[in-house]
Amino acid sequence: MASLKVYSVGRLVRYVTDSSLRTFRGNVYRSTVRGYSTEEKAAVEPPGDKQQPSTLEECQKQIETLSAEVATLKQQVKDYEDKYKRALADGENVRRRMMKQVEDAKSFAIQSFCKDLLDVADTLSAAADSVPERADAHAESAAAALRSLHDGLRLTRAQLDQVFARHGLVAVSPLREKFDPNLHEALFQQEVEGFEPGTVVTVSKVGYKLHERCVRPALVGVAKG
């Protein structure tokens, strides 16, 4: 009888132990699965999600914040657009200035060459003026030579003037004109009847301008009051 009780108690203890182990394993498994599910859910959910406003006041505050951000962005866009337009205008101005400089370089490239030729033209004019158009009757051969020289010098001077005009080089002989400091250089002043003060009364040396730019000012005398 005693042995039967011991056997029954042993089976009961084994049953209770097995049940406890199975319960413990089940609990551990469920806890592990629940932990894995929580971690996966946290990994799937995007971080940094803002909490949705729960009250009307919070919603109003969020609307005001977004409105301020939109206004700031609009102002930035306006500033960038203004800077872009200014950059375009500056680029256009630079392009125009460069084109003007290129045109000036083309027009005035021969300025120094023309200026060197002016002394030659002055000498030629002086030589033509020094030859008389008529000589004495007793020197017919000399008179013919002088007339030929005179005509040749006049023709050469006329051709030189045509070449100057073709390239934009124009003579400035301002007799009886108002004195212009941009084109004239005053050598002296004197009182002359019939001339208003500031009027050119004498041209000692003809001036020249190339495409409206003064290459050599005319040397003049000016009337004074």
Buried (B, 14 or more C-beta within 10 A) or exposed (E): EEEEEEEEEEEEEEEEEEEEEEEEEEEEEEEEEEEEEEEEEEEEEEEEEEEEEEEEEEEEEEEEEEEEEEEEEEEEEEEEEEEEEEEEEEEEEEEEEEEEEEEEEEBBEBBEEBBEBBEEBEEBBEBBEEBEEEBEEEEEEEBEEBBEEBEEBBEBBEEBBEEBEEBBBBBBEBEEBEBBEEBBBBEEBEEBEEBEEBBBBBBEBBBBBBBEEBBBBBBBBBBBE
